[in-house]
Amino acid sequence: MSLITLDEFKRVELRVGKVVEASRVEGSRKLLRLVVDLGAERRQVIAGLAEHYKPEELVGKLVVVVANLQPKRIMGIESQGMILATCDKPALLTVDRGSDEHVGERVC
């Protein structure tokens, strides 16, 4: 494990987002296309969760999003962030109080 400074960590902008749409990425068994509401905007995020979650299970969930990650094209689709989940057996990191009042709020 490589250690980082607190200042380096502060550069990562984590926000609470609400999944408003979810669908499978055509041609992939691992990827889902999610549309996440971050309060002031909606972002499209491609996530490798399809083997562990059905799209309909994710709609309405409050998730933690890396909001200041550079966009990246995955299978020809632009991903505008990253949804946080565990690595080995993906489990989403979610906000335990399912209220829309937290949408867009910074995680610190």
Secondary structure, 3 states (H helix, E strand, C coil): CCCCCHHHHHCCCEEEEEEEEEEECCCCCCCEEEEEECCCCEEEEEECCCCCCCHHHHCCCEEEEECCCCCEEECCEEECCEECECCCCCCECECCCCCHHHCCCEEC
